[in-house]
Amino acid sequence: MSGRKIAFIGGGNMAAAIIQGLLTAKSSLPEQITVADISPERRAWLTEHLKVIATADNAAAVRGAEIVVLAVKPQQASDVLGALQAELTPKHLLISICAGLPTSRLEQLVPARVVRVMPNLPALIQRGVAAICGGARATEADLALTEELFATTGTVVRVPEDKMNEVTALSGSGPGYVFAFIEALEAAGIEQGLEPATARLLAVETMRGAAEMAAKTGKAPAELRRQVCSPGGTTLAGLAAMQEKGFDEAVAAGVRAARDRSAELAR
């Protein structure tokens, strides 16, 4: 990654997370990164806080870059890339983080080599997980370079493109499900008489500890769950009540709905 010039089309939270990861890992220097964004306020923030080059001109950002990260809303991608047809060439690696957009669609718009990535919000604290897949023109070197880039924001996995909607539903949307569960735990604690600050601390740290335990022990979640559930104990009673209300079914329904929405965006 060192020495390569990178352009970001769109300077929102995810773009900033990737840039922060690159700078923290010293994989790139601020002067090697140019970000195009329509918002003057956002450009000022990027320049002040990340020290990168910021511009309102997408074409100017792409000129001289080897890697272009497309970080706009999926609905904007066609118009943005259409305006960049004269700038993007087969020499460019285009990395798209636009949810739902297949590489084949992007390859119809520009002649660049395309890699598609589904990152998630914890990339903001370098604890994200990103799934990647290559388009028809992408090389093994392109995929390796993309892995190197996103490894600065967390974990990277390769998946077949026909599973990217499922990835979007699971890990892309997953942080939202986790935050909702923390919110529900916090509310339940408050309802039972705990101080709000205490309820939030207990909920957040419980989720953090449980997730780290699952990651570090390598044990299956079902096995860890059984370790917590003493026969006739409190945890078993709580889980039984959740299951009675359709806990597993609700989670599965949420993942399916997110997957279906991702597929709709692709169309």
N, C-alpha and C positions, 0 to 999 in steps of 0.2 A: 504493500500500500504506500510505502514511503516514496515521496517524490511525485506521486501521481496527482494530477489536478482533478478535483471533483466538483461537479455542479449539482446543486439541489434546486429543483423546480418546485417551489413551495417551501415555506419556512416555518411550518407549524410545529406542534409539540413533538411529533415523531421525528421529523427532520432534525430538530434541535437535539433530541436524545441521541440520534446517530452521530451527529457532529460532536456532541459532548464526549461520547464514547471514543471517537477517533482521536480527539485532542487529549483526553485523559490517558489513553494508551500510547500517546505520542506516535500514532500511526500516520498522522497528518499534522501539518502546521497550519495555523489559521489562514495564512496567506495563500495556501493551496486550495482553499475551499471558497467557492462563490455560491451565494444563495439568492435566488430570484423570488421575490414576493411582492404582491400588489399593495400590501399595507405599509405605508410610511412608518407607522408606529412599530410594526414588527421588524422592519429593516433596521430601525434605530436600535431596537432591543438586541438583535443579532449582532450588530456591530459593537455595541457597548459591552455585552455580556460574553460573547464568544469570540469577539475580535476578528470575525471572518469578513470577507467582502460581501456586501449586500447591494442588490440592484433591483430595479423594477422591470428590467429588460430580460426576458427569458433567453432570447437569442444571444445576447451579450454574455450571459452566464455560461452558456454551452460552449461558446468559442474558446478553444484552447483546452477544454476539459477532455479527459479520457473516459471518465465515468460520469454518467448523468443519473441522478436519483430522482425519479418521478414521485413526488410526494404531494399530489393534489387530490381533491375529491374525485372519485371514480367518474362522476357525471361531467367533470371538467376535462378529463384526460384527452378525449378526441379532439377537442378544440385546441388544447395546448399543444399536442403533438402535431396536429395539422399545420399549425403556425411555425413549427420547427423543422418541417420536412427538408428545408434547404440547408439546415445546420447539422442535423443528425445523419451520420454516414455509417457504413459498415465498420468503420474503425472505432465507433463508439460502443461502449457497453451501457445499455439502458437498464437500470434496476428499478422496477416498479413496485411500490408498496401500496398501490391502489387496490383496495379490497374488491374481489369479484372479477376483475378484468383478466381474461386469459391472455397468455403470451401470443397466441395466434392473432388476436385482435390488435394487439400493439404492433406486431410485425407487419400487419397490413398498413399501418399508418406511417411507419418509418423503417428505413433499411438497417437500423442498428441491431446489434446482437442484444437479445432480451433475456433477463432473468427476473422472475417474479418472486416476491418475498412477502410473507405475512408475519410482521412483527407484532408485539403487543406492548401495552402501556408501561409495564415495569422496566422497559428499556430506558425509561427516564432516570432510573436509579441503577442502571447497568445490571439489572436482574431479569431482563426480558428473555423470551424465547422466540426465535424466528425460524419459520419453515421456508425453504427455498426450493425452486424448481427452475429448470432451464427451458427456453424456447427452442425452436428448431435450429436456429443459427448459433445458439450458445455453445461454447466449448467447455471442456473440463477445466481449463484455466479460468474461464469466466466464473464458473461455479465456485472454484477454490478462492478466487478473489472476493466474491460475494460473501463466502463463509468468513474470510478474514475480516472483512468490513463489519459484519454483524456480530462477530465474536466479541467485538469491543462493547457490545450492549447486552451480552448474556450468552445464552446457549443457542446453537444453530443445529437444525436437523434438515436433511433432504427428504423430500416426499415426492411421489408422482403427482403431476399436475392435476390428474383427475380426482385427487383427494384434498385439493386446496380449499374447497368449500367446507369440508369437514374440519380441516385445520382452523379455518377462520371461525367456525362455530365453537370449537373447543378452546384453543389457546388465544385466538384473537379476541373473542368476546369473553373468554373465561374470567379475566380480572373483574369484569362487571358483575359476574355471578358471585365471585368471592366477596366483593365489596357489599353486595346485597345481603349475603349471609352474615357478614360482620355487622351490618346495620341491624339485621333482624335479631342477632344475639344481643347486641347492645340494647335494643328496645325491650327485649324480654327481661334483661337484667334490671332495667329501670322500672319496668312494670312490677317486678318483684321487690322493689324498694331500694335498690342500689343507687348510689349517687351517679349521675350521668358520666362524670369523668372516670370514675372507677369502673363502671360498666364498659365503657369504651376501651379502657386499658386492658381489662380482662379479655374482652373479645378479640382485640387486635393481637395481643401477645399469645393468646391461645392458638389463633390461626397461624401466626408466624412459627411458633414452636412445633405445631403439628406438621406443617409443611416441611420444615427443615428436618424433622425426624424422618419423614417419609423419604426425603431426598438423600439423607446421609446414611440411613440404615439399609436402603435398597430393598426393604421388605415390602410385600404387597400391601396396599391399603387395607384389604380385608383382614390380613393377619394382624396388622397394627390395631385395627378396630376391635378384634377379638381380645387383644391384650388389655384394652381399656374396659371391656365389658365383663365385669364379674357377674356370675349367676345370681339373679335376684337383686342386682345392684342398681344404682341410680342411672348410670349411662345406658344400660339395657332398657330401662323404663323410658328414658327420654327418646332413644332411637325408635322404640316400638311405637311411641305416640307420633313421631314424625312420619314413620312408615304408614301408619293408619291414615294420616292426612295426605298420603300420596307423594312423599318426598322424592323417591327415585323416579316416579313417573313425571313429576314436575321438572326435575333436572333434565331428563331425556327429552321432554317436550320443548324445553328452552333451547337445547342444542339443535334439535331438528328445525325449529323455527329460524334460528340464526343461520343454519346451513341453507335453508330454502331462500332466505333473503339474499345470501351471498350469490346463489345461483341466479336469482332475479337480476342482480346487478350485472352479472356476466352477460345477460341477454340484452 
